[in-house]
Amino acid sequence: MITSMTGFASSEFINGDINIYCEIKSINHRFLDVTIKSHDLPSDVDIFIRDTLSRKVKRGSVDVRFRITQPQKTSYKINKESLENLLDLVASHDGFGSQELSFSDIKDVPGIINTVHKSVVNKKNIKDTFKKAFSDFLVSKYEEGSKIHKVFITKIKKINNNNHSILVNSKSTIEKRNIKFRKKIKEQISNLDKDRLEQEVSLLLLKHDVAEEQERIAFHLSSLEKELKAKVSKGKKIDFILQELFRETSTLSVKLDDPREKSKALNMKLLVEEMREQAQNAE
């Protein structure tokens, strides 16, 4: 099943003054590129998110955004060593006399009072919020992939029909071409013996023979259908198959000289090109 590289989902956790909002979106990219934007995210949670993403997502530029609102729990701690150094300095300086220091005297002295802001958000709540968003994100990628899958199936069927139609008409096309080539060669070359005529006609017919191209087209279409039915389709492999398919349909359209058959081949080429555009979204 095809999975799209594009997806979007969000999730929110609210508990009193605590609000956690997570948003995940992705766009096309040759490789997996994860960006996490949040100033309040613990490092171990960051690692958890990246590991979770890399296990399920293989390609795409994934942007994870967090918005965390929470009350701050503030605590204060006195650096006893620094305070004692300050008191010793004051006591040893004659200019201060025996004056005692108050809190207002030392509160702005660097290194004496340390302020610590602690987060009251539970890491589990952050992870759970992400996991909910990530689950919905994967669903959105599968849904987009399902649309691409349907487009592929429709176009593969049309290409197969055109290829079969060309194959069915190939016998009469070869006969018409044989007659046309013989007539044209006789008009251009006088005193041509029968063996030479057969040789020239055979070479021209071989030049316009499309049996190999049609066989390869059928093979590539079969390979593409097989990849689409795989439990996890690979976008890179699909793109490679389509490149080969495009090459064969291009050759087919060049070799065919009957206007109706050439039109079918050109239509096949167009359908392949449309699938290649869709494949750019496949993970």
C-alpha positions in Angstrom: 0.0 0.0 0.0 1.3 3.4 -0.9 1.9 5.9 1.9 2.1 9.6 1.1 4.9 11.8 2.2 2.5 14.6 3.0 0.4 14.5 6.1 -1.0 16.7 8.9 -2.4 16.1 12.4 -2.6 17.8 15.8 -3.4 16.9 19.4 -4.1 18.9 22.6 -3.9 18.1 26.3 -5.6 20.4 28.8 -5.5 20.0 32.6 -6.2 23.1 34.7 -3.5 25.6 33.9 -1.5 23.1 31.9 -2.0 23.1 28.1 0.1 21.0 25.7 -0.5 21.4 21.9 1.3 19.2 19.4 1.2 19.7 15.6 2.9 17.4 13.0 3.1 18.1 9.3 5.3 16.8 6.5 6.1 17.6 2.9 8.1 15.8 0.2 11.8 15.2 0.7 14.4 12.8 -0.7 15.3 11.5 2.8 13.8 11.7 6.3 14.4 15.1 7.9 12.9 15.8 11.3 12.6 19.2 12.9 11.3 19.7 16.4 10.4 23.2 17.5 9.9 23.8 21.2 11.8 25.6 24.0 10.2 23.6 26.8 11.0 20.0 25.6 13.3 17.8 27.7 16.1 16.2 25.8 14.9 12.6 26.5 11.5 13.5 25.1 13.1 14.9 22.0 15.0 11.6 21.5 11.8 9.6 22.1 10.0 11.6 19.4 12.8 11.2 16.8 13.1 7.5 17.5 9.3 7.0 17.2 9.2 8.9 13.9 12.2 7.1 12.3 10.6 3.7 13.0 7.4 4.6 11.0 8.4 7.2 8.5 11.1 6.6 5.9 11.1 9.7 3.8 9.8 13.3 4.0 10.5 16.6 5.8 8.6 16.3 9.1 8.0 19.3 11.2 6.9 18.7 14.9 5.8 21.8 16.8 4.9 22.0 20.5 3.2 24.8 22.4 3.3 24.2 26.2 1.6 26.6 28.6 2.1 25.8 32.3 2.5 27.6 35.7 6.1 27.9 36.8 7.2 26.4 40.1 10.0 28.6 41.4 12.4 27.8 44.2 15.3 29.7 45.6 18.6 28.4 47.0 21.3 30.3 48.8 24.9 29.5 47.9 26.4 29.2 51.4 30.0 29.3 50.3 29.5 32.5 48.3 27.5 34.1 51.1 30.3 33.2 53.7 32.9 34.7 51.4 30.9 37.9 51.1 30.4 38.1 54.9 34.1 37.5 55.5 35.0 40.2 53.0 32.6 42.7 54.7 33.9 41.8 58.2 37.5 42.3 57.1 36.9 45.7 55.5 37.1 48.6 58.0 34.7 50.8 55.9 31.8 48.5 56.7 32.3 48.5 60.5 30.0 46.1 62.4 27.0 46.7 60.2 25.0 43.5 59.6 23.8 42.7 56.1 20.1 42.3 55.3 18.4 40.4 52.5 18.0 43.6 50.5 21.8 44.0 50.7 22.7 40.7 49.2 19.7 39.8 46.9 21.3 41.4 43.8 24.8 40.1 44.4 25.6 37.6 41.7 26.0 34.0 42.8 24.4 34.4 46.3 20.8 33.5 45.6 20.0 31.1 42.8 16.5 31.0 41.3 15.3 27.6 39.9 12.3 27.3 37.6 10.9 23.8 37.5 8.4 22.5 35.0 5.2 21.1 36.4 4.3 19.3 33.1 4.5 15.5 33.3 6.8 14.1 30.5 4.3 11.3 30.0 1.6 13.9 29.1 3.9 15.4 26.5 4.7 11.9 25.0 1.0 10.9 25.1 0.0 14.1 23.3 2.6 13.5 20.7 1.6 9.8 20.2 -2.0 10.8 19.7 -1.0 13.4 17.0 1.4 10.9 15.5 -1.3 8.2 15.2 -3.6 10.7 13.4 -0.6 11.9 11.3 0.0 8.3 10.0 -3.7 7.9 9.2 -3.6 11.1 7.1 -0.6 9.8 5.2 -2.3 6.5 4.5 -5.4 8.3 3.3 -3.4 10.4 0.9 -1.5 7.3 -0.2 -4.9 5.5 -0.9 -5.8 8.3 -3.3 -2.5 7.9 -5.1 -3.0 4.2 -5.2 -6.4 4.6 -6.9 -5.0 7.0 -9.5 -2.2 4.4 -10.3 -4.6 1.5 -10.7 -6.8 3.5 -13.1 -3.9 4.6 -15.2 -2.3 1.2 -15.3 -5.5 -0.2 -16.6 -5.6 2.4 -19.4 -2.0 1.7 -20.4 -2.7 -2.0 -20.4 -5.7 -1.5 -22.6 -3.8 0.6 -25.1 -0.9 -1.8 -25.2 -3.2 -4.7 -25.8 -5.0 -2.8 -28.5 -1.7 -2.1 -30.3 -0.8 -5.8 -29.9 -4.1 -7.0 -31.4 -3.7 -4.7 -34.4 0.0 -5.5 -34.9 -0.5 -8.3 -37.4 -2.5 -6.2 -39.8 -0.1 -3.3 -39.2 2.9 -5.4 -40.1 1.1 -6.6 -43.3 0.3 -3.0 -44.3 3.8 -1.9 -43.5 5.2 -4.8 -45.6 3.2 -3.7 -48.6 4.1 -0.1 -48.2 7.8 -0.8 -47.8 7.9 -3.1 -50.9 6.2 -0.5 -53.0 8.4 2.4 -51.8 11.7 0.3 -52.3 10.7 -0.7 -55.9 9.9 3.0 -56.7 13.3 4.1 -55.4 15.5 1.3 -56.6 15.4 -0.1 -60.2 16.6 -3.6 -61.2 16.3 -4.8 -57.5 16.5 -8.6 -57.3 14.0 -10.6 -55.1 16.6 -11.5 -52.4 17.7 -7.9 -52.1 14.1 -6.8 -51.8 13.4 -9.3 -49.1 16.5 -8.2 -47.2 15.6 -4.5 -47.4 12.0 -5.1 -46.3 13.1 -7.3 -43.4 15.5 -4.6 -42.2 12.8 -2.0 -42.3 10.2 -4.2 -40.6 12.8 -5.0 -37.9 13.4 -1.3 -37.4 9.7 -0.8 -36.7 9.1 -4.0 -34.7 7.7 -3.1 -31.3 7.2 -6.6 -29.8 10.1 -6.2 -27.4 8.9 -2.8 -26.2 5.4 -4.2 -25.6 6.8 -7.1 -23.6 8.9 -4.8 -21.4 5.9 -2.5 -20.9 3.8 -5.5 -19.8 6.6 -6.6 -17.5 7.0 -3.1 -15.9 3.3 -2.8 -15.4 3.2 -6.1 -13.7 6.1 -5.1 -11.5 4.3 -1.8 -10.6 1.1 -3.6 -9.7 3.1 -6.1 -7.5 4.8 -3.2 -5.7 1.5 -1.4 -5.2 0.1 -4.6 -3.5 3.1 -4.9 -1.2 2.4 -4.4 2.5 4.8 -1.4 2.4 5.3 0.1 -1.0 8.6 1.9 -1.6 8.3 5.3 -3.4 11.9 5.1 -4.7 11.2 1.7 -6.3 8.0 2.9 -7.8 9.8 5.9 -9.3 12.5 3.6 -10.8 9.8 1.3 -12.4 8.1 4.4 -13.9 11.3 5.7 -15.3 11.8 2.4 -17.2 8.2 2.4 -18.3 8.5 6.0 -19.6 11.5 5.0 -21.6 9.7 2.0 -23.2 6.6 4.0 -24.1 8.7 6.7 -25.6 10.5 4.2 -27.8 7.2 2.6 -28.7 5.7 6.0 -29.8 8.7 6.6 -32.0 8.7 3.2 -33.7 5.0 3.2 -34.5 4.1 5.0 -37.8 0.3 4.3 -38.0 -1.4 7.6 -36.7 -4.0 5.7 -34.6 -1.4 3.4 -33.0 1.0 6.2 -32.4 -1.7 8.2 -30.7 -2.3 5.3 -28.3 1.4 5.1 -27.6 1.6 8.8 -26.9 -1.4 8.5 -24.6 0.4 5.7 -22.7 3.5 8.0 -22.4 1.3 10.7 -21.0 -0.3 8.4 -18.4 3.1 7.3 -17.3 4.3 10.9 -16.9 1.2 11.6 -14.8 2.0 8.7 -12.6 5.5 9.9 -12.2 4.2 13.2 -10.9 2.0 11.3 -8.4 5.0 9.2 -7.4 6.8 12.2 -6.1 4.4 12.1 -3.1 4.9 8.4 -2.4 7.0 7.6 0.7 
